[in-house]
Amino acid sequence: MTPRPAEQVPNGTHTGTYDPYPGGPDPADPDKARIAQRQGFGMPDSGSSAPAVLDMDGLQALVDELHQRGYTVLGPTVRDGAIRSDELNSVSDLAIGWGDEQDAAHYRLRRRDDDAAFGYAVGPDSPKKVLFPPRRKLWQAERDAMIVTEEPVREQFTAFLGVRACELAAIAVQDRVFLGGAVTDPAYASGRRTAFLVAVTCSDPAGTCFCASMDAGPAPRHGFDLALTELLEGGHRFVVEVGSAAGADLLGAVSRLPATAADVFAAAEVASAAARRMGRQMPTSGLRDLLYDNVDHARWDDVADRCLSCGNCTMACPTCFCATVDDVTDLSGRSTQRWWVWDSCFTATHSYIHGGSVRLSTLSRYRQWMTHKLAAWEDQFGMSGCVGCGRCITWCPAGIDITEEVAAIAASPRHAPARPADEERT
């Protein structure tokens, strides 16, 4: 299967694949050109990169080759009672034989009855934590010398093993945010330029997954260097698809077998079966207008009574990109540092302007988050801000379900202009 450019339908709803550069990549910008190529532009046809098969030893050889090329390999491991992204030295570090159970405000590891290396859905971590870290130093100033030193961007070659299709879609969303405009973020661009993405077809979606509704999975279709589909029947093996020139070069350095027609068919069936077992669905038809037309719906009061404004959903979300700056001065008052840190639209300070915050209530903050994610994001970036990973549902301590909230509004839409908001509904 060859990655293809995204299709854009007339009403602006994104379909097919996420495209961080509408209209194609910018050949004058090497960062954008290389990353856009990862999204499917300029890829060779399928005949020049036929699928291959690796066994567990072959997967280890792939990891070894990445290490030899200077990459730090991050992959899914069992840590802190969850599937967490951590540094890998060997495939034995993977969460082999582990699965998970997820529902609203519920996450549990479970033992599988096989040796699947990727037999679980997404954990709390996503590539966002590396490509857009929670805390990054911008500069340091020394008062006595009146010197301001900008923190240099340090290149770190990182290989992500086990990236799911929804996470690839999320990376493309953040590409559009940080690289797709007139001004790009140099640190993010550096991280993307030096990243190597090994995707995995999701075989066991969680009860909170709805990537199929968002056309973002469960099979990787774009944005990867290599994509694996794990097969257990007939021998433990991985069908490998090439997604970039870098991926073809790496795969060429390890021992592999050509994939048979049966292997390719079995890999396709893994994705099809996963799509049929999605835990949830998002009603996406007319979603943007539905939310814009119902900003005064009674459901917002209902969700506000349950929401804790903790911001867990935004921290776990692989696409949320809100940030602020913190200035830190040492005890002597002679040295100051400025740090770029994650922020959340659920905090009172997020909407603060001179004189106070704009969004005073929990209702207004949840409405802002969901409406921006599912509606205004399309106006800003030409794509949805949700990829259906379900993390916001799993890691919400109150068990609030974004798909349930949308369905409740769709079940009894008001389609009436919003009345002026009082302080409680602001």
Secondary structure by P-SEA (a helix, b strand, c coil): cccccccccccccccccccccccccccccaaaaaaaaaaccccccccccccccccaaaaaaaaaaaaaaccbbbbbbbccccbbbbbbcccccccccccccccccbbbbbbbccccccccccccccccccccccccccccccccccccccccccccbbbbccccaaaaaaaaaaaaaccccccccaaaaaaaaabbbbcccccccccccccccccccccccccccbbbbbbcccccccbbbbccaaaaaaaaabbbbcccaaaaaaaaaaaaaaaaaccccccccaaaaaaaaccccaaaaaaaacccccccccccccccccbbbbbbbcccccbbbbbbbbbbcccccccccccccccccaaaaaaaaaaaaccccccccccccccccccccccccccccaaaaaaaaaaccccccccccccccc
